Amino acid sequence: MHKLITILLVVVGVIHVLPVVGAVGGARLAALYGMSFDEPDLAILMRHRAVLFGLLGVFIVYSAFHPEQQPLALVAGLVSAGSFLWIAWCVGGYNPAIARVVLVDVVAVACLIAAGGVLIYRDT
């Protein structure tokens, strides 16, 4: 059970760490999201978002090996990925690159739900 939770959290952590490459500049962001980030304000916000995702991803990976942090990591990951999915669903009309992000976040949410279920089962 412990190894399964670890694997699931590492997968989710890596999913959250991957966008950190967008912090280096607009070209990387464009590759990730399929749109231009030439507007300085948007580039600043999105690069900062990439850093925050990196921090969250590192924390989730850390929690994979520190069980006392796992409940917090599960909640943080679910809020992050779940809110993105909810916003994408509400807004709609996104491009194929964003559709890929939606799919990856569906995987992340599934992994988090599975890890949470195993964690609850293990502790009962």
Secondary structure, DSSP 8 states (H G I E B T S, - for coil): -HHHHHHHHHHHHHHHHGGGGGGG-HHHHHHHHSS---SHHHHHHHHHHHHHHHHHHHHHHHHHT-GGGHHHHHHHHHHHHHHHHHHHHHH----HHHHHHHHHHHHHHHHHHHHHHHHHHHH-
